[in-house]
Amino acid sequence: MNALLNDVRSPAWSTEMVAAPAVIIFLHGYGSNEDDLTGLASPLKLTLPWVSLRAPLDLGNGAAAWFSIVTPGNPDAAPVAAATEAIWAWVDEHLDPSTRVVPLGFSQGGLMASQLLRTRPERVLAPVVLGGFVQVAPQPGDDLLAHSRPALFWGRGAEDRVIGEPAIERTRAYLLPHTTLVEKVYPGLAHGISAQEIDDVHDFLAREVGAGAVSNE
């Protein structure tokens, strides 16, 4: 596992970061890479700076993963913890300590978005989990989250056959008492991201991060 994550950043990163209160962090799914979710920046109408990180587990041929799949929807805790620390190491190196992170992850990346919230909840704002789930192992921030219950967006396809029902039920059981949950299920959508979902995430970010996060034009 490579702890030095490659990244793709928003075009005006250095200028945007001067006074940015928050930054979007895209976290791709299994078998993809740092280029995968960058195409969401335009339809989301992002005005915050963003970065897309490459997962540390190299699968070859340009593909990467945050952790190996052993039991689908129920990963081992140790590799998830290692991947979480790799993301925080990137954040600590590249972002000002006062800058909050807005993680937006798909599938495995959705789990990683929830991991950032569950490990340093004070640093995370308005996480977005798309087609993702949470892991079983308790995390350092769980008790704090049960009191603060920050806003979280969880969207998934009604026809998703990749994330199984046990993982979905576990995720709902965790998120309901630990977050102020915005849950959306999209009819006809499989394991992917729809245009309606993008619109809903745009509205969520505008509401929870602020008008400076996205454009309405």
LUMPA-131428 format. One record per residue (C-alpha): residue number from 1; y negated, z negated, x; residue in one letter. Coordinates in Angstrom, 2 decimals, always signed. Each point is the difference from the previous one (the first is absolute). Layout:
<nutors>
(nutor NUM, (Y, Z, X), a)
...
</nutors>
This chain:
<nutors>
(nutor 1, (+0.00, +0.00, +0.00), m)
(nutor 2, (-3.41, +1.01, +1.32), n)
(nutor 3, (-2.65, -2.63, -0.74), a)
(nutor 4, (-2.85, +2.33, +1.07), l)
(nutor 5, (-0.70, +1.81, -3.24), l)
(nutor 6, (-1.41, +3.53, +0.02), n)
(nutor 7, (-2.74, +0.59, -2.52), d)
(nutor 8, (-2.16, +2.58, -1.75), v)
(nutor 9, (-3.52, -1.15, -0.89), r)
(nutor 10, (-2.68, +1.17, -2.42), s)
(nutor 11, (-2.21, +2.71, +1.54), p)
(nutor 12, (-3.11, -2.17, +0.48), a)
(nutor 13, (+1.91, -3.12, +1.03), w)
(nutor 14, (-2.31, -1.23, +2.75), s)
(nutor 15, (-3.12, +0.41, -2.16), t)
(nutor 16, (+1.61, -1.36, -3.18), e)
(nutor 17, (+1.34, -3.09, +1.73), m)
(nutor 18, (-3.44, -1.28, +1.07), v)
(nutor 19, (-0.65, -1.83, -3.25), a)
(nutor 20, (+3.24, +0.42, -1.91), a)
(nutor 21, (+1.04, -3.18, -1.84), p)
(nutor 22, (+3.50, +1.37, -0.50), a)
(nutor 23, (+2.30, +2.81, +1.11), v)
(nutor 24, (+2.80, +1.78, -1.84), i)
(nutor 25, (+3.35, -0.03, +1.82), i)
(nutor 26, (+2.50, +2.66, -1.10), f)
(nutor 27, (+3.65, -0.97, +0.53), l)
(nutor 28, (+2.50, +2.83, -0.42), h)
(nutor 29, (+3.55, -0.08, -1.30), g)
(nutor 30, (+3.39, +0.29, +1.71), y)
(nutor 31, (+0.50, +3.20, +1.97), g)
(nutor 32, (-3.65, +1.02, -0.06), s)
(nutor 33, (-2.86, -0.53, +2.46), n)
(nutor 34, (-3.70, -0.76, +0.38), e)
(nutor 35, (-1.07, +3.40, -1.37), d)
(nutor 36, (+1.73, -0.45, -3.36), d)
(nutor 37, (-2.47, -2.02, -2.08), l)
(nutor 38, (-3.24, +1.26, +1.54), t)
(nutor 39, (-0.16, +2.63, -2.75), g)
(nutor 40, (-0.69, -2.79, -2.50), l)
(nutor 41, (-3.42, -0.73, +1.49), a)
(nutor 42, (-1.65, +2.95, -1.74), s)
(nutor 43, (+1.41, -0.40, -3.54), p)
(nutor 44, (-0.61, -3.75, +0.21), l)
(nutor 45, (-3.62, +0.85, +0.95), k)
(nutor 46, (+0.04, -2.63, +2.72), l)
(nutor 47, (-3.31, -0.96, +1.52), t)
(nutor 48, (+1.37, -2.90, +2.04), l)
(nutor 49, (+1.39, +0.83, +3.45), p)
(nutor 50, (+3.75, +0.47, +0.01), w)
(nutor 51, (+2.86, +0.10, +2.45), v)
(nutor 52, (+3.58, +1.15, -0.43), s)
(nutor 53, (+2.54, -1.73, +2.23), l)
(nutor 54, (+3.32, +1.30, +1.31), r)
(nutor 55, (+2.92, -2.37, -0.54), a)
(nutor 56, (+1.53, -1.37, +3.23), p)
(nutor 57, (+3.63, +1.09, -0.51), l)
(nutor 58, (+0.46, +3.54, +1.32), d)
(nutor 59, (+2.53, +2.03, -2.03), l)
(nutor 60, (-0.48, +3.21, +1.99), g)
(nutor 61, (-1.51, +3.36, -0.91), n)
(nutor 62, (-3.35, -1.56, -0.85), g)
(nutor 63, (+1.44, -2.49, -2.49), a)
(nutor 64, (-0.47, -3.76, +0.09), a)
(nutor 65, (+0.86, -3.13, -1.96), a)
(nutor 66, (-1.22, -3.56, -0.25), w)
(nutor 67, (+3.57, -1.30, +0.03), f)
(nutor 68, (+3.55, +1.30, -0.26), s)
(nutor 69, (+1.62, +0.27, -3.41), i)
(nutor 70, (+3.06, -2.25, -0.13), v)
(nutor 71, (+0.04, -1.10, -3.64), t)
(nutor 72, (-2.34, +2.23, -2.03), p)
(nutor 73, (-2.87, -1.99, -1.46), g)
(nutor 74, (+1.01, -3.16, +1.85), n)
(nutor 75, (-0.88, +0.28, +3.71), p)
(nutor 76, (+0.89, -2.52, +2.68), d)
(nutor 77, (-2.85, -2.40, +0.65), a)
(nutor 78, (-0.21, +0.31, +3.80), a)
(nutor 79, (-0.87, +3.71, +0.28), p)
(nutor 80, (-2.49, -0.30, -2.87), v)
(nutor 81, (-1.68, -2.88, +1.84), a)
(nutor 82, (-0.13, +2.06, +3.20), a)
(nutor 83, (-1.59, +2.94, -1.80), a)
(nutor 84, (-2.51, -2.33, -1.65), t)
(nutor 85, (-1.00, -1.42, +3.36), e)
(nutor 86, (-0.38, +3.53, +1.39), a)
(nutor 87, (-2.52, +0.81, -2.75), i)
(nutor 88, (-1.92, -3.23, +0.58), w)
(nutor 89, (-0.03, +0.71, +3.75), a)
(nutor 90, (-1.67, +3.35, -0.73), w)
(nutor 91, (-2.51, -1.70, -2.32), v)
(nutor 92, (-0.81, -2.70, +2.54), d)
(nutor 93, (-0.56, +2.59, +2.72), e)
(nutor 94, (-2.05, +2.53, -1.95), h)
(nutor 95, (-1.90, -1.84, -2.75), l)
(nutor 96, (-2.67, -2.65, +0.04), d)
(nutor 97, (+1.37, -3.40, -1.09), p)
(nutor 98, (-2.39, +0.03, -2.96), s)
(nutor 99, (+1.25, +3.35, -1.32), t)
(nutor 100, (+2.43, -0.35, -2.88), r)
(nutor 101, (+2.88, +2.42, -0.44), v)
(nutor 102, (+0.95, +1.84, -3.18), v)
(nutor 103, (+3.64, +1.03, +0.50), p)
(nutor 104, (+1.27, +2.97, -2.01), l)
(nutor 105, (+3.69, +0.67, +0.49), g)
(nutor 106, (+2.68, +2.21, -1.49), f)
(nutor 107, (+3.69, -1.00, -0.26), s)
(nutor 108, (+0.81, -1.89, +3.25), q)
(nutor 109, (-3.73, +0.08, +0.67), g)
(nutor 110, (-0.52, -1.69, -3.35), g)
(nutor 111, (+2.15, -2.86, +1.15), l)
(nutor 112, (-2.06, -0.17, +3.20), m)
(nutor 113, (-3.19, -0.16, -2.08), a)
(nutor 114, (+1.43, -3.04, -1.78), s)
(nutor 115, (+1.00, -1.47, +3.37), q)
(nutor 116, (-3.56, +0.15, +1.27), l)
(nutor 117, (-1.13, -1.87, -3.10), l)
(nutor 118, (+2.78, -2.57, +0.31), r)
(nutor 119, (-0.57, -0.72, +3.70), t)
(nutor 120, (-3.82, -0.05, +0.27), r)
(nutor 121, (-1.29, -0.14, -3.58), p)
(nutor 122, (-3.51, -0.94, +1.08), e)
(nutor 123, (-0.32, +3.31, +1.91), r)
(nutor 124, (+1.30, +2.29, -2.78), v)
(nutor 125, (-1.91, +1.43, -2.94), l)
(nutor 126, (+1.35, +1.87, -3.05), a)
(nutor 127, (+3.38, +1.20, +1.34), p)
(nutor 128, (+1.57, +3.09, -1.57), v)
(nutor 129, (+3.81, +0.31, -0.25), v)
(nutor 130, (+1.26, +3.43, -1.09), l)
(nutor 131, (+3.72, +0.42, -0.67), g)
(nutor 132, (+0.58, -3.15, +2.03), g)
(nutor 133, (+1.40, -3.50, -0.26), f)
(nutor 134, (-0.09, -3.44, +1.65), v)
(nutor 135, (+2.59, -1.61, +2.21), q)
(nutor 136, (+1.99, -3.14, -0.77), v)
(nutor 137, (-0.96, -2.13, +3.01), a)
(nutor 138, (-2.86, -2.49, -0.59), p)
(nutor 139, (-3.20, +0.70, +1.91), q)
(nutor 140, (-2.73, -2.24, +1.48), p)
(nutor 141, (-2.63, +0.88, -2.60), g)
(nutor 142, (+2.11, -0.39, -3.15), d)
(nutor 143, (-1.28, -3.46, -0.91), d)
(nutor 144, (-3.63, +1.05, +0.44), l)
(nutor 145, (+0.57, +3.11, -2.11), l)
(nutor 146, (+1.45, -2.07, -2.81), a)
(nutor 147, (-3.42, -1.68, -0.26), h)
(nutor 148, (-2.37, +2.88, +0.81), s)
(nutor 149, (+1.92, +2.80, -1.81), r)
(nutor 150, (-1.93, +2.97, +1.42), p)
(nutor 151, (-0.04, +3.37, -1.75), a)
(nutor 152, (+2.87, +2.34, +0.88), l)
(nutor 153, (+0.83, +3.48, -1.29), f)
(nutor 154, (+3.71, +0.84, -0.44), w)
(nutor 155, (+0.77, +3.49, -1.21), g)
(nutor 156, (+3.36, +1.73, -0.28), r)
(nutor 157, (+1.76, +2.84, -1.75), g)
(nutor 158, (+2.09, -0.65, -3.10), a)
(nutor 159, (+2.59, +2.42, +1.42), e)
(nutor 160, (+0.07, -1.49, +3.51), d)
(nutor 161, (+3.64, -0.18, +1.11), r)
(nutor 162, (-0.76, -1.06, +3.59), v)
(nutor 163, (-1.26, -3.51, -0.75), i)
(nutor 164, (+2.72, -1.68, -2.03), g)
(nutor 165, (-0.38, -2.38, -2.91), e)
(nutor 166, (+0.86, -3.16, +2.01), p)
(nutor 167, (-2.89, +0.74, +2.39), a)
(nutor 168, (-2.31, +0.73, -2.94), i)
(nutor 169, (+0.88, -3.23, -1.76), e)
(nutor 170, (-0.38, -1.99, +3.21), r)
(nutor 171, (-3.40, +1.57, +0.59), t)
(nutor 172, (-1.25, -0.74, -3.50), r)
(nutor 173, (+1.32, -3.57, +0.21), a)
(nutor 174, (-1.96, -0.52, +3.22), y)
(nutor 175, (-3.21, +1.82, -0.87), l)
(nutor 176, (-0.63, -1.51, -3.41), l)
(nutor 177, (-0.51, -3.59, +1.26), p)
(nutor 178, (-1.52, +0.96, +3.38), h)
(nutor 179, (-2.50, +2.74, -0.87), t)
(nutor 180, (-2.24, +1.21, -2.77), t)
(nutor 181, (+2.29, +2.93, -0.58), l)
(nutor 182, (-0.99, +3.46, -1.16), v)
(nutor 183, (+3.38, +1.61, -0.75), e)
(nutor 184, (+0.25, +3.66, -0.96), k)
(nutor 185, (+3.17, +1.94, -0.80), v)
(nutor 186, (-0.35, +3.79, -0.24), y)
(nutor 187, (+2.29, +1.90, -2.40), p)
(nutor 188, (+1.77, +2.96, +1.53), g)
(nutor 189, (-0.89, -0.98, +3.58), l)
(nutor 190, (+2.83, -0.41, +2.52), a)
(nutor 191, (-0.45, -1.45, +3.51), h)
(nutor 192, (-3.44, +1.42, +0.61), g)
(nutor 193, (-3.71, -0.28, -0.78), i)
(nutor 194, (-1.60, +1.69, -3.00), s)
(nutor 195, (-3.55, +1.17, -0.68), a)
(nutor 196, (-0.37, -2.64, -2.72), q)
(nutor 197, (+1.12, -2.67, +2.44), e)
(nutor 198, (-2.62, +1.14, +2.51), i)
(nutor 199, (-2.67, -0.24, -2.70), d)
(nutor 200, (+1.18, -3.50, -0.88), d)
(nutor 201, (-0.07, -1.10, +3.65), v)
(nutor 202, (-3.52, +1.42, +0.33), h)
(nutor 203, (-1.15, -2.09, -2.95), d)
(nutor 204, (+1.79, -3.08, +1.34), f)
(nutor 205, (-1.70, +0.31, +3.40), l)
(nutor 206, (-3.39, +0.56, -1.60), a)
(nutor 207, (+0.45, -3.13, -2.09), r)
(nutor 208, (+1.60, -2.33, +2.58), e)
(nutor 209, (-1.51, +1.15, +3.29), v)
(nutor 210, (-3.36, +1.13, -1.37), g)
(nutor 211, (-2.06, +3.10, -0.64), a)
(nutor 212, (-0.21, +0.65, +3.75), g)
(nutor 213, (+3.75, +0.55, +0.26), a)
(nutor 214, (+0.19, +3.27, -1.88), v)
(nutor 215, (-2.27, +2.68, -1.40), s)
(nutor 216, (-0.23, +0.82, -3.70), n)
(nutor 217, (-1.26, +3.53, +0.64), e)
</nutors>
